[in-house]
Amino acid sequence: MAQASRRFALAAALTAAALATPAASQGTGFNGWVAVTTSGSDGHRTVLVSPDGKTQTLLFKRAGVDFSPIWSPGGRKIVFVSTRDGNFELYVMNADRSNQTRLTTHAGADTVPSFTADGSQIEFIRETSGTSEIFIMDADGSDQHALGNFTGSYPSWSPDGTKLAYAAFTPGTDYDIWVSDPDGSNAVDISELAGFESFPHWSADGTTVVFNSAAGVQSAPADGSAGPVQFSFGGINPPLPIFAPDGTAIAYGMSDIVWRLNADGTGMKLVKESASVSSAVPVAWQSTWVEIDPVATTVIDYGDQVPITARLFFGDTTDNDTVSLYRKTSGPDVIVDQGTVDAEGKVSFLLRPTATTSYVAKWEGDANHAGSTSGVPLLIQVHARAVVRLSHFYGRDGKFRLYHLGKPIPMTGTVLPKHTHTYISFLIERLDGKHRWRYVTSGNFGLGSTGVVRVLFYTRSLQRYRVRTSFRGDKDHLKDASDWAHFRTTN
């Protein structure tokens, strides 16, 4: 076994490959967002996909400028590469995209970032005068220095933070995958294959490293106790994968599709075929220490309650762990409830939302773990119970009154008695976000009857409506009719 001290010329493809470099899961936890880099007619884009594939959202507004996102342990921070200032530099931001801060100002290229297991430091590749070295810095960008007495590329931390896997080159031989202590000591060549090996990636339990090779994706014990073999998961040999933080699944790209494959061989499409996408590559899987149940969009009627359960991955009732539930707003998040974790690592909330809202759970932390936000915020779509009952009272004198849910509204009118064989209609319109009235629905009744006209429809929030009468036929049959009567939907 050769020592880990290696120096090699940085290939020109390194910075180009940074747009689609698979990265290791940081620690263990619940499965949060999957970051996917897509290429196609829309250029390079980074899309966040929920673990069930039902929710997708753009991570970066600057397509092709910001890329290679990696979450911190627990999922609160994201470090990424950006060329927004004309060079390949590293930036960090909160998981909700706020507080974006530049970390490096090096004249060369700083790429391939990754958090250490405790989240306190970030290691990365720094290109200097045609060579690349593994550097490390504090999470706030301070104390930047070379990591140990070696150089390499594609560094990947083990989940427990005690080992580092990386690709290194020996002049006259080839690129191999090495595993060493963080300072470069106790290095072991775990690949020893002919050709170019790259992109090492740890399994969630830290026992195995998978990597790319000329012969395909290989898997090798992290301690070098056995040689590499063709990688297989669930009986399938997929392209280079990224592991789910909980170790139960992998994600990998095939052309313009990203698949999620479970250990039992079952799977699903996280990103489906698209005419605007030519390739899709998963680049990171968020490990989150707080999980909200339900994780998918929930639809309720206005006035109903919705139970929410948050789980802590490292929850311990003896630590008096606290979870706060926040409502996301255009400004600072607003706390709506708080609870203490039980013996099963869970805390429950019961909400009565009044509008379409996203909620996010935040673990306030304990002595061993920093506070963390949940990976996939829960979106609750509130549908107002807009069952409009227009009760009408029609007398022999031809006069009528309208009532909405038993409450009088200022609408009256007189119908000429000789026309009581026809129908009168009620038109419902809604005031939209641009202060324009839009037709919703209508209801009608025969003028020879009395009772209730019931108009059923649903809306996503409490909104303003108006109603007016109209005659089917000659408008002269209706006189002294009120103008639009306004009301709000209610429960």
C-alpha positions in Angstrom: 0.0 0.0 0.0 1.4 3.4 -0.9 1.1 6.4 1.3 -1.6 8.9 0.8 0.7 11.8 -0.2 -0.4 12.4 -3.8 -0.3 15.4 -6.1 -1.8 15.6 -9.6 -2.8 18.1 -12.2 -6.4 19.1 -11.9 -8.2 17.9 -15.0 -10.1 20.6 -16.9 -13.2 18.5 -16.5 -13.2 18.9 -12.7 -14.9 22.2 -12.6 -17.3 21.2 -15.4 -18.1 18.0 -13.5 -18.9 20.1 -10.4 -22.4 20.6 -11.9 -23.1 16.9 -11.5 -20.9 15.6 -8.8 -22.6 13.0 -6.5 -21.9 13.7 -2.9 -22.0 11.7 0.3 -24.9 11.7 2.7 -23.9 13.7 5.8 -24.5 11.6 8.8 -27.7 9.7 9.4 -31.2 10.8 9.8 -34.7 10.9 8.2 -34.9 11.3 4.5 -35.4 14.9 3.4 -35.1 16.6 0.0 -33.2 15.1 -2.9 -31.2 17.7 -4.9 -31.2 16.9 -8.6 -29.2 18.6 -11.3 -31.0 18.7 -14.6 -29.7 19.7 -18.0 -31.7 20.5 -21.1 -33.3 23.3 -23.0 -33.6 25.3 -19.8 -29.9 25.0 -19.1 -28.5 23.6 -15.8 -31.0 23.7 -13.0 -31.0 22.4 -9.4 -34.4 21.0 -8.4 -35.4 19.8 -4.9 -37.6 16.7 -4.9 -39.5 15.4 -1.9 -38.7 11.7 -0.9 -42.0 10.6 -2.3 -41.5 12.5 -5.6 -44.7 14.5 -5.2 -43.2 17.9 -4.6 -40.6 19.7 -6.7 -39.2 23.2 -6.4 -36.2 25.1 -7.8 -33.4 25.5 -5.3 -31.5 28.3 -7.0 -32.8 31.3 -8.9 -29.5 31.6 -10.9 -29.6 28.6 -13.2 -26.1 27.4 -14.1 -24.5 29.9 -11.7 -25.2 28.3 -8.4 -24.8 24.5 -8.1 -23.4 21.5 -6.1 -25.5 21.9 -3.0 -24.7 19.9 0.1 -26.7 20.0 3.3 -25.2 20.2 6.8 -26.0 17.3 9.2 -29.5 17.9 10.4 -30.4 19.8 7.2 -30.2 23.4 8.5 -27.5 24.8 6.2 -26.5 24.3 2.5 -23.0 24.9 1.2 -22.8 25.3 -2.6 -20.5 26.5 -5.5 -21.3 29.7 -7.3 -19.7 31.7 -10.1 -21.9 34.8 -9.4 -18.7 36.8 -8.7 -16.8 35.5 -11.7 -15.0 32.7 -10.1 -15.7 29.2 -8.6 -16.3 30.1 -4.9 -18.1 28.6 -2.0 -21.2 30.0 -0.4 -23.4 28.9 2.5 -27.1 29.7 3.2 -29.9 28.5 5.4 -32.0 25.6 4.1 -34.8 28.1 3.3 -32.4 29.9 1.0 -32.0 32.9 3.3 -28.8 34.5 4.6 -26.5 33.6 1.6 -22.9 34.3 2.6 -19.7 34.0 0.6 -17.0 31.8 2.3 -14.0 31.8 -0.1 -12.2 34.4 -2.2 -9.4 32.3 -3.7 -8.0 33.2 -7.1 -8.3 29.6 -8.3 -11.3 27.3 -8.2 -12.9 26.1 -4.9 -15.4 23.3 -5.6 -16.8 19.9 -4.3 -17.7 21.1 -0.7 -18.9 18.8 2.0 -19.7 19.3 5.7 -17.9 17.3 8.4 -20.0 15.0 10.4 -20.5 17.4 13.3 -21.3 20.3 10.9 -18.6 22.6 12.3 -16.3 22.5 9.3 -16.4 22.3 5.5 -13.9 20.5 3.4 -13.5 21.2 -0.3 -11.2 21.0 -3.3 -8.9 24.0 -4.0 -7.2 24.4 -7.4 -3.8 26.2 -7.1 -1.5 26.5 -10.1 -2.8 23.5 -11.9 -2.9 21.2 -8.9 -5.7 20.4 -6.5 -5.6 20.0 -2.7 -8.2 19.0 -0.1 -8.8 22.0 2.1 -10.8 22.5 5.2 -12.3 25.5 6.9 -14.7 26.4 9.7 -18.3 26.5 8.7 -18.2 30.3 8.8 -15.3 30.4 6.3 -12.5 31.1 8.8 -9.3 29.1 9.2 -8.9 27.9 5.7 -6.0 25.4 5.4 -4.9 22.2 3.6 -6.2 19.1 5.2 -3.2 16.9 6.2 -0.1 16.2 4.2 -1.8 15.0 1.0 -3.7 16.0 -2.0 -6.6 14.4 -3.8 -10.0 15.0 -5.2 -13.7 14.2 -4.7 -13.4 14.0 -0.8 -16.2 12.3 1.0 -16.6 12.0 4.8 -17.7 8.8 6.5 -21.1 9.3 8.4 -19.3 9.3 11.8 -16.6 11.7 10.6 -13.7 9.5 11.5 -12.6 8.6 7.9 -12.2 10.4 4.6 -12.5 8.7 1.2 -11.0 10.5 -1.8 -9.4 9.9 -5.3 -5.7 10.2 -5.5 -3.2 9.8 -8.4 0.3 8.3 -8.5 2.3 9.5 -11.5 2.9 6.6 -13.8 0.1 4.5 -12.4 -3.6 5.5 -12.1 -6.3 7.1 -10.0 -7.4 5.0 -7.0 -9.9 5.4 -4.1 -8.2 5.8 -0.8 -9.6 5.9 2.8 -7.6 7.5 5.5 -7.9 9.4 8.8 -8.7 13.0 8.4 -5.0 14.0 8.5 -4.0 11.5 5.8 -2.6 8.9 8.1 -3.5 5.2 8.0 -4.3 5.4 4.3 -5.7 2.3 2.6 -6.1 1.9 -1.2 -9.5 0.2 -1.4 -9.9 0.1 -5.2 -6.6 -1.0 -6.8 -8.2 -1.2 -10.2 -6.7 -0.2 -13.6 -7.9 3.1 -14.9 -9.6 6.1 -13.4 -11.7 5.8 -10.2 -13.7 8.7 -8.8 -16.7 9.9 -6.9 -16.4 7.8 -3.7 -19.6 7.7 -1.7 -20.3 6.2 1.7 -23.1 3.9 2.6 -25.3 5.2 5.4 -23.8 2.8 7.9 -20.3 3.7 7.0 -19.1 0.2 6.2 -19.0 0.5 2.4 -17.7 2.9 -0.2 -19.1 2.9 -3.7 -17.3 4.7 -6.6 -17.1 5.0 -10.3 -14.6 3.0 -12.4 -13.9 2.1 -16.0 -15.6 -1.2 -15.3 -18.7 0.4 -13.8 -19.9 1.3 -10.3 -17.9 -0.7 -7.7 -18.4 -1.4 -4.0 -15.6 -2.0 -1.6 -15.3 -2.4 2.2 -14.2 0.9 3.7 -11.4 -0.9 5.7 -9.9 -2.5 2.6 -10.4 -6.0 3.9 -11.7 -7.2 0.5 -11.4 -6.1 -3.1 -14.1 -4.2 -5.0 -17.0 -5.9 -6.6 -19.8 -4.7 -9.0 -22.2 -2.6 -6.9 -25.8 -4.0 -6.6 -28.8 -2.8 -4.6 -32.1 -4.6 -4.4 -30.8 -7.0 -7.1 -30.2 -4.2 -9.6 -26.9 -2.7 -10.8 -27.7 1.0 -11.1 -25.4 3.9 -12.1 -23.5 5.7 -9.4 -26.0 6.2 -6.6 -26.4 8.4 -3.6 -27.7 6.7 -0.4 -30.7 7.7 1.6 -29.7 9.0 5.0 -31.6 6.2 6.7 -29.9 3.6 4.5 -33.1 2.1 3.1 -32.9 3.4 -0.4 -30.7 4.9 -3.1 -31.3 7.5 -5.8 -29.7 7.4 -9.2 -30.1 9.0 -12.6 -30.9 7.3 -15.9 -31.0 9.8 -18.8 -33.7 12.3 -17.9 -35.2 10.1 -15.1 -34.2 9.9 -11.5 -35.1 6.7 -9.7 -35.5 5.8 -6.1 -34.7 2.2 -5.5 -35.5 0.5 -2.2 -33.4 -2.3 -0.7 -36.1 -4.9 -1.5 -35.9 -4.1 -5.2 -39.1 -1.9 -5.4 -38.7 1.6 -6.7 -40.3 4.7 -8.1 -39.6 7.7 -10.3 -38.6 10.7 -8.3 -38.1 12.8 -11.5 -40.1 11.7 -14.6 -39.4 12.1 -18.3 -39.5 15.7 -19.5 -39.2 17.1 -23.0 -37.1 20.0 -21.7 -34.7 17.7 -19.7 -32.0 15.6 -21.4 -30.2 14.4 -18.2 -31.0 14.3 -14.5 -28.5 13.5 -11.8 -29.1 13.3 -8.1 -26.3 15.2 -6.3 -27.3 15.1 -2.6 -29.8 13.7 -0.2 -30.7 15.8 2.8 -30.4 14.1 6.2 -32.8 15.8 8.6 -33.2 15.1 12.3 -36.8 16.3 12.4 -39.6 14.7 10.4 -43.2 15.9 10.1 -46.1 13.5 9.7 -47.9 13.9 7.4 -45.1 14.8 5.0 -47.3 15.4 1.9 -49.7 18.2 1.1 -52.8 18.0 3.3 -56.1 19.5 2.3 -58.7 20.4 5.0 -61.9 22.4 5.1 -61.9 25.8 6.8 -62.5 25.4 10.6 -61.3 21.8 10.7 -58.3 20.7 12.9 -55.3 18.8 11.5 -53.1 16.7 13.8 -49.3 17.0 13.1 -46.6 14.7 14.6 -42.9 15.6 14.6 -40.3 12.9 15.2 -36.7 13.5 16.4 -34.1 11.2 14.9 -31.9 11.5 18.0 -34.8 12.3 20.3 -34.3 11.4 24.0 -37.0 12.1 26.5 -34.3 12.4 29.2 -32.9 15.4 27.5 -36.1 17.4 27.6 -35.9 18.0 23.8 -38.2 20.7 22.5 -39.7 21.0 19.1 -41.3 24.2 17.9 -43.8 24.4 15.0 -43.5 27.5 12.9 -45.8 29.0 10.2 -43.8 30.1 7.2 -44.4 33.7 6.1 -42.8 36.2 3.6 -40.9 37.5 6.6 -39.6 35.6 9.7 -41.3 32.3 10.5 -44.0 32.6 13.2 -44.1 30.1 16.1 -47.5 28.6 16.5 -46.9 25.7 19.0 -44.3 24.0 21.0 -43.9 20.6 22.7 -41.5 18.3 24.4 -40.6 14.9 22.9 -42.0 11.8 24.4 -40.4 8.4 25.1 -40.8 7.4 21.4 -39.1 10.6 20.1 -42.4 12.2 19.1 -44.2 15.4 19.8 -47.8 16.2 18.6 -49.5 19.4 17.6 -53.2 20.1 16.8 -53.7 23.1 14.5 -56.7 24.9 13.1 -55.2 26.7 10.0 -57.1 29.6 8.5 -55.3 29.8 5.1 -53.1 27.9 2.8 -49.9 27.6 4.8 -46.6 25.8 5.0 -45.5 24.6 8.4 -42.0 23.6 9.5 -40.8 21.9 12.7 -37.6 23.0 14.3 -35.7 21.0 16.9 -34.4 23.5 19.4 -31.5 21.1 20.1 -29.9 19.5 23.1 -26.3 19.2 24.4 -25.4 16.8 21.6 -27.1 18.1 18.5 -27.6 21.6 17.1 -31.1 22.7 16.3 -32.4 21.5 13.0 -35.3 22.3 10.7 -37.4 19.5 9.1 -36.5 18.4 5.6 -39.8 18.8 3.8 -42.1 21.5 5.1 -45.8 20.4 5.4 -48.1 22.4 3.1 -51.7 22.6 4.4 -54.2 23.8 1.8 -57.2 25.2 3.6 -60.5 24.9 1.6 -63.1 27.3 2.9 -66.4 25.5 3.4 -68.1 27.6 0.7 -71.4 25.9 0.6 -73.7 28.8 -0.4 -77.3 28.4 0.6 -79.5 31.1 -0.8 -82.8 30.9 0.9 -85.5 32.8 -0.9 -89.0 33.8 0.3 -91.5 34.5 -2.4 -94.9 35.8 -1.7 -98.1 36.3 -3.6 -97.3 39.9 -4.1 -94.3 38.8 -6.2 -91.7 40.1 -3.7 -88.7 38.0 -2.5 -85.9 38.2 0.0 -82.5 36.4 -0.1 -80.8 34.9 3.0 -77.3 33.5 3.1 -76.9 30.7 5.7 -79.8 32.1 7.6 -78.5 35.6 7.7 -80.3 38.3 5.8 -78.4 40.0 3.0 -79.6 43.2 1.4 -81.2 41.8 -1.7 -84.8 42.3 -2.6 -86.8 42.3 -5.8 -90.3 42.1 -7.3 -91.4 39.7 -10.0 -94.5 40.5 -12.0 -97.1 37.9 -10.9 -98.0 36.9 -14.5 -94.6 35.5 -15.0 -94.4 33.2 -12.0 -94.1 30.2 -14.3 -90.5 31.0 -15.2 -87.2 30.8 -13.3 -85.0 33.3 -11.5 -81.2 32.8 -11.3 -78.6 33.8 -8.7 -75.1 34.4 -10.1 -72.1 34.0 -7.8 -68.8 35.8 -8.5 -65.5 35.9 -6.6 -63.1 38.7 -6.1 -59.7 37.6 -7.3 -56.2 38.7 -6.2 -56.2 41.4 -8.9 -59.5 42.9 -7.5 -61.5 41.6 -10.5 -64.8 39.8 -10.2 -64.8 36.3 -11.7 -67.9 34.1 -12.3 -68.0 31.0 -10.0 -71.3 29.4 -10.4 -75.1 30.0 -10.4 -78.3 28.5 -9.0 -82.0 29.0 -9.8 -85.5 28.3 -8.6 -89.0 28.3 -10.0 -91.0 31.4 -9.1 -93.9 29.1 -8.2 -92.0 27.5 -5.4 -90.4 28.5 -2.1 -87.5 27.0 -0.3 -83.7 27.0 -0.6 -81.4 27.3 -3.6 -78.2 25.5 -2.6 -75.0 26.4 -4.6 -72.0 24.2 -3.7 -68.4 25.1 -4.4 -65.0 25.1 -2.7 -62.3 27.6 -2.4 -58.7 27.5 -1.0 -59.2 30.4 1.5 -61.8 32.7 2.9 -62.7 35.0 0.1 -65.1 37.7 -0.8 -68.1 36.9 -3.0 -71.1 38.6 -4.4 -74.5 37.5 -5.7 -77.2 39.0 -7.8 -80.4 37.9 -9.5 -81.1 37.6 -13.1 -84.2 36.5 -15.0 -84.0 33.7 -17.6 -85.6 35.5 -20.4 -86.9 39.1 -20.7 -85.2 41.2 -18.0 -88.4 43.3 -17.8 -90.0 40.5 -15.9 -87.8 41.5 -12.9 -88.1 45.0 -11.4 -86.8 46.8 -8.4 -84.0 44.1 -8.0 -81.2 44.9 -5.7 -77.7 45.4 -7.1 -74.9 43.0 -6.1 -75.1 41.7 -2.5 -71.7 40.9 -1.0 -70.8 38.2 1.5 -67.8 36.0 2.6 -67.5 32.3 2.6 -67.7 30.8 6.1 -67.7 27.5 7.9 
